Amino acid sequence: MTGPLGAFWAVFAREVRAASRSWTYALLAAVVTFVVFGVARAGNGPSAGYVPTVVDVLLVVEVLVPAIAFAVGYRAIADDAERGRLEVFATYPLPASAYVGGVYAGRAVALLGVVVAPLAVLGLHVATTAAPETAVFATHRGVDSPLLFLRFLALTAAFALVALAIAVAISASAGSRRRAILLALVGLLVVVVGADITVFGALAGDTGFALDALLALSPSSAYRGLVFETVLYVAFAGRSAFISTAAAVTSLVVWGLASLLAATLALRWRRR
């Protein structure tokens, strides 16, 4: 390894090779495909268009994506710690930031394949089955477009990457596989439910913060708000100001970067 960049690529390549040899990711992708297609077809979204399909699968995706992200990332660093590899890595010129970045990037490739690929196939299914015009959009003068579905895919990918960053931070802090499982369950509850409950509690307490900014505080609510603002409401020829787009984007970026920073600091502390 030559320098931080070489160290990063070495760890990244290791993670990608491990993912390509594991059947677990293929199984996860099959599960995601089965769930999103089942939910979409149950709501008749594919026959109606891209936006009705997004409406059908949004709630399921909002829960499924962080669950898959935590399944992919909760053992990312804990396994190396439990097997004593971190101590071995410490003897090489492997900065903590390069190690965390390589692990995260390698797992991100696998995660995006598991999450985005099934949704992309669902989009292709909509393209081949949706009627040219639907009563819903004719009545409400809405606009359905594959670009809106692509926007949904991009937001879902961003949400998955943020959830993975949180999972990697938990894995770096755990130190063992058993503890990683427990912390991952707690973290998943926080991402999916707990953060939203905190936001609703703050709203009930009249903290003085703007409503659209408060709704962007948690990763799940920020993702949900961005989907509503940039996909669903746009389709019906208008913006609702349901959430501050800038605040939601900032929230996701801060959650992701802060989690990776926490993972790096935890790894440095363990090496002392």
C-alpha positions, 0 to 999 in steps of 0.5 A: 500500500502506498499512501492513504489512497492506496490503503483505501483502494486495498480495503475497498477491493477487499470488501468488493471481492468479499461481497461478490463471493457472498450469496447473502447479497443476492438473497437480500436483492431477491427479498427486496425485489419480491417485496417492492413488486408485491407491494406495487402490484397490490396497489396497482401502481405499475399499471397507473404510472411512475408516481402512483408506484412511488406512492405505493412503495414509499412506506415500505422502502422507508422501512426496508432500506435502513433495515437492509443498510444495517444488515450490510453494515453492522458487522463491517468493522466489528468482524475485523475487531473480533478476529484481531485484524484491526491490530494487524492492520495497525502494523501497516501504514493504514490510516483509520480514515482510509480503512473506514472509507474503504470499508464504507465504499465497498459495502456501499457498492453492495448495498446500492446493488441490493436496493437500487437494482430492484427499484430500477427493474420496477421502474422498467416494469412500469415503463412497459405496463403503465397505460398512456393516460390514467384517470387519476392524472387526467382528473388532477392535471398531474404530470407523470414522468420517468424522470420523477422515478429516477429522482426517487431512485436517487433519493433512495440511494442517498438515504441508503448511504446515510443509513449505511454510514450510521451502521458503520459507525455503530460497528466501529463502536461495538468491538464485537459481533454480539454487541454490534447486533444489539447496537444495530437493533437500537440504531435501526429503531432510532433511524426508523422510529425514534428520531421521528418521535423526537421530532414530533415531541419537539413539535408538541413542545413548541420549541420555536423552530420552523416546522419544515426545518424540524421535519428534516432533522431525522434521516427518515423524515428528511428522505420522506420530505424530499420524496414528497417535495421533489417527486410527489407534489411536483407531479401535481404541478406544485410545491407544498413547502411541506419541508425545507429542501435545503434543510433536508439535504443538509440533514442527510449530508450531516448524518452521513459525514458525522457518522463516518467521522464517528467511525474514524474516531472510534477506530483511532481510539481503539488503536491506542 
